[in-house]
Amino acid sequence: MDNKIQIQQKQPTSLALTELSRPTLAILNEDYPKVKTIDSKQEINGLLNFLITILNIKVSSEEEKLQLDKQMILIFDLIKTKFGSLTVPEIKEAFKMFVAGEFPNLKVFRMLDCLVVADVLNAFKEFRNDSLRVYDFKKQKLLIQQNTMSEEEINQNHQELLKIVFDDLKATGLSLDAWLLYDKLEANGLINISKAQKKELYAQQAQIYVVELLNETTKKHFHSAKIIIEDARSKIAKGKIIGSVANKCKSIVASNFLKEYLTDFEEFKKQIE
């Protein structure tokens, strides 16, 4: 499709990961900037104000406010230097879990200092790493496999992909893996749809994506479901491309073309190769 709804997949490693479904904790870690890279005072202040609000920290005098301000400077320095690989949504998720009593080894205090922050974030990292252990293992395995594949193995994988797409189309008329074949079909002039059609299709699928994301995150009772949904809606409103939505659009268009060639697998392959 045109640049408005394309997702760049030039690196072999990115193709290797397309089969791996990402848990919500992985999205919080991978789709947002790390705290150590954030320079925006507005974003920093937003995070610190969130910590103050969620723990219901109040001040009753100018002196207490001054002491709290000094404490927050130390807290942010701690977060940036010792927990800089976390993202803002991860830190917010950590404190929501803390307040909800989901770290049984931590006592909930309505206070905010460096010790409390360190305890909460360490507990969250341990929980996240344990929860994502299987995901991380599969991710690394896919990366290693993709980087060490021979030409023969790459060709074999391509043939297997064609068979998967062929079988999917015969079964349901849609293959969500067909986007991997889209660019070649378009380059060969076999796919030709207007920009207006592309934009309409993307808009439809973007709305479906938001509904599915809402169902997934709320079903799993993630405290950061609202953050994830609002981020997705913001990207759509600003015209930013969501890769999975763009790929689904490509899959739909490629499937609609390829399902006309399902009588014979060899004939099906000729349309692509």
C-alpha positions in Angstrom: 0.0 0.0 0.0 1.2 3.6 -0.2 3.3 5.2 2.4 0.3 6.3 4.4 -0.4 2.8 5.6 2.9 0.9 5.2 4.9 -0.4 8.1 8.6 -0.8 7.4 9.8 -4.3 7.7 13.2 -4.1 6.1 15.2 -5.8 8.9 15.1 -9.6 8.9 14.7 -9.6 12.7 11.5 -7.6 12.4 10.0 -10.2 10.1 11.1 -12.9 12.5 9.0 -11.4 15.3 5.7 -11.0 13.4 4.5 -14.4 14.6 5.1 -13.5 18.2 2.0 -12.2 20.0 3.1 -9.4 22.5 1.7 -9.4 26.0 0.5 -6.1 27.4 3.5 -5.8 29.7 5.7 -6.1 26.6 3.8 -3.3 24.9 4.3 -1.0 27.9 8.1 -1.7 27.7 8.7 -1.7 24.0 6.3 1.0 22.6 7.3 3.9 24.8 10.5 5.9 25.3 12.7 4.9 28.3 12.8 7.3 31.2 16.5 7.9 30.8 15.9 9.3 27.3 13.1 11.7 28.4 14.0 15.4 28.5 10.4 16.9 28.4 9.8 18.8 31.7 6.0 18.4 31.1 6.3 14.6 30.9 8.6 14.5 33.9 6.3 16.7 36.0 3.3 14.6 34.8 5.0 11.4 36.2 6.0 13.0 39.5 2.5 14.5 40.0 1.0 11.1 39.2 3.1 9.5 42.0 2.0 12.2 44.5 -1.6 11.9 43.5 -1.9 8.1 43.6 -0.3 7.9 47.1 -2.5 10.8 48.2 0.4 12.9 49.4 -0.7 16.3 50.7 1.1 19.3 52.1 -0.2 21.8 54.6 2.4 24.5 54.6 5.0 26.1 52.4 7.8 24.4 54.3 6.2 20.9 53.7 5.8 21.8 50.0 9.5 22.8 49.8 10.6 19.6 51.4 8.3 17.6 49.0 9.8 19.4 46.0 13.3 18.5 47.2 12.3 14.9 47.7 10.8 14.7 44.2 14.1 15.9 42.7 15.9 13.1 44.4 13.2 10.6 43.4 13.4 11.5 39.7 17.2 11.3 39.8 16.8 7.8 41.3 14.3 6.7 38.7 16.4 8.1 35.8 19.8 6.7 36.9 18.8 3.4 38.5 15.5 2.6 36.7 16.1 4.4 33.4 15.2 1.3 31.3 11.6 1.5 32.5 9.0 3.6 30.6 6.6 6.1 32.1 3.6 3.7 31.6 5.5 0.9 33.3 6.2 3.2 36.3 2.6 4.2 36.5 1.5 0.5 36.2 4.0 -0.3 39.0 2.4 2.2 41.5 -1.1 1.2 40.5 -0.2 -2.4 41.4 1.4 -1.2 44.6 -1.6 0.7 45.7 -3.9 -2.3 44.8 -1.8 -4.5 47.0 -0.5 -6.7 44.2 3.0 -6.9 45.7 2.3 -8.9 48.8 5.8 -8.5 50.2 5.4 -4.7 50.2 3.4 -2.8 52.8 1.4 0.1 51.4 2.5 3.4 52.8 1.0 6.8 52.0 4.4 8.3 51.8 6.8 9.0 49.0 10.6 8.7 49.3 13.4 7.1 47.5 13.2 3.9 49.5 9.5 3.4 48.7 10.1 4.1 44.9 13.0 1.7 44.8 11.0 -1.0 46.5 8.0 -0.6 44.2 10.0 -0.5 41.0 12.2 -3.4 41.9 9.1 -5.5 42.8 7.6 -4.5 39.4 10.7 -5.4 37.5 10.8 -8.8 39.1 7.1 -9.3 38.4 7.5 -8.1 34.7 10.6 -10.2 34.1 8.9 -13.3 35.5 5.7 -12.7 33.5 7.6 -12.1 30.2 10.1 -15.0 30.7 8.4 -17.2 28.1 7.8 -14.2 25.7 11.5 -13.1 25.9 12.7 -16.6 25.4 10.6 -17.0 22.2 11.7 -13.6 21.0 15.4 -14.3 21.4 14.9 -17.7 19.8 13.2 -16.2 16.8 15.9 -13.5 16.4 18.7 -16.1 16.6 17.0 -18.4 14.1 16.4 -15.5 11.6 20.0 -14.3 11.9 21.5 -17.7 11.3 19.3 -18.9 8.5 20.9 -20.1 5.2 19.6 -19.2 1.8 18.1 -22.7 1.6 16.3 -22.3 4.9 15.0 -18.8 3.9 13.6 -20.3 0.7 12.1 -23.2 2.6 10.4 -20.7 5.0 9.1 -18.8 2.1 7.5 -22.0 0.6 6.0 -22.8 4.0 4.6 -19.2 4.2 3.0 -19.7 0.8 1.4 -22.9 1.9 0.1 -21.3 5.1 -1.5 -18.5 3.2 -2.9 -20.9 0.6 -4.5 -23.1 3.3 -5.8 -20.0 5.3 -7.5 -18.6 2.2 -9.1 -22.0 1.3 -10.4 -22.3 4.9 -11.6 -18.7 5.6 -10.9 -16.5 2.6 -8.4 -14.4 4.7 -4.8 -15.0 5.8 -3.4 -12.6 8.3 0.1 -13.6 7.1 -0.7 -12.4 3.5 0.8 -9.0 4.2 4.2 -10.6 3.9 3.4 -11.1 0.2 1.8 -7.7 -0.5 4.8 -5.7 -1.5 5.9 -8.2 -4.2 2.3 -8.4 -5.6 2.2 -4.6 -5.7 5.6 -4.3 -7.3 4.5 -6.8 -10.0 1.4 -4.6 -10.7 -1.0 -7.3 -9.5 -2.5 -5.1 -6.8 -3.8 -1.7 -7.7 -6.2 0.2 -5.5 -6.7 3.9 -5.0 -5.4 6.0 -2.2 -9.0 6.7 -1.2 -9.7 3.0 -0.9 -6.6 2.5 1.2 -7.4 5.3 3.6 -11.0 4.0 4.0 -9.8 0.5 4.7 -7.2 1.7 7.2 -9.8 3.8 9.0 -12.1 0.8 9.3 -9.4 -1.5 10.6 -8.1 1.1 13.0 -11.5 1.3 14.7 -11.7 -2.5 14.9 -8.1 -2.5 16.4 -9.2 -0.1 19.2 -12.2 -2.3 20.1 -10.0 -5.5 20.1 -7.3 -3.8 22.2 -9.9 -2.5 24.7 -11.4 -6.0 25.1 -7.9 -7.6 25.5 -6.6 -5.1 28.1 -9.8 -4.9 30.2 -10.3 -8.6 30.2 -6.9 -9.1 31.7 -7.6 -6.3 34.3 -4.5 -4.3 33.4 -4.4 -1.0 35.4 -2.8 0.7 32.3 -5.5 -0.3 29.9 -6.7 3.3 29.8 -3.2 4.5 28.9 -2.8 2.0 26.1 -6.3 2.7 24.6 -5.8 6.5 24.8 -2.4 6.2 23.2 -3.8 4.1 20.3 -6.7 6.6 19.8 -4.2 9.5 19.9 -2.0 7.9 17.2 -5.1 7.3 15.0 -6.3 10.9 15.5 -2.9 12.3 14.6 -2.6 10.2 11.5 0.2 8.1 12.9 0.5 4.6 11.5 -0.1 1.6 13.7 2.0 -1.2 12.3 -0.4 -4.1 13.1 -3.3 -2.2 11.5 -1.3 -1.4 8.4 -0.3 -5.1 8.1 -3.8 -6.3 8.5 -4.9 -3.9 5.7 -2.2 -5.4 3.5 -3.4 -8.9 4.4 -7.0 -8.1 3.4 -6.0 -6.6 0.1 -3.5 -9.4 -0.7 -6.0 -12.1 0.4 -8.8 -10.6 -1.8 -6.4 -10.9 -4.8 -4.9 -14.3 -4.0 -8.1 -16.1 -3.2 -9.0 -16.1 -6.9 -6.2 -18.6 -7.4 -7.0 -21.4 -5.0 -7.7 -24.2 -7.5 -4.1 -25.3 -7.7 -1.2 -24.6 -5.3 1.4 -24.4 -8.1 -0.8 -21.9 -10.0 -1.2 -19.9 -6.7 2.6 -19.8 -6.3 3.1 -18.5 -9.9 1.1 -15.4 -9.0 3.7 -14.4 -6.4 7.0 -15.8 -7.7 
